[in-house]
């Protein structure tokens, strides 16, 4: 029983010594936080193709003389009519 008590005291002393040692040598600065992620892009305006009616983002539309189209082929087909 005496040896078990001495072992427990030795373990407690070791843990106490390690906690004191880690406080004295550690870096005092806070760890850097990662920057927040960039905000998502705003939603794009959707328009309908004047030939087939499919909806697509306005930035992807092909502009023609009579409106906006989903492809150059639909622009050409609409201008032939």
Secondary structure, DSSP 4 states (H G I P E B T S, - for coil): -HHHHHHHHHHHHHHHHHHHHHHHHS--SPPPPPPPPPPPPPPPPEEE-TTT--EEEGGGPEEETTEEESSHHHHHHHHH-
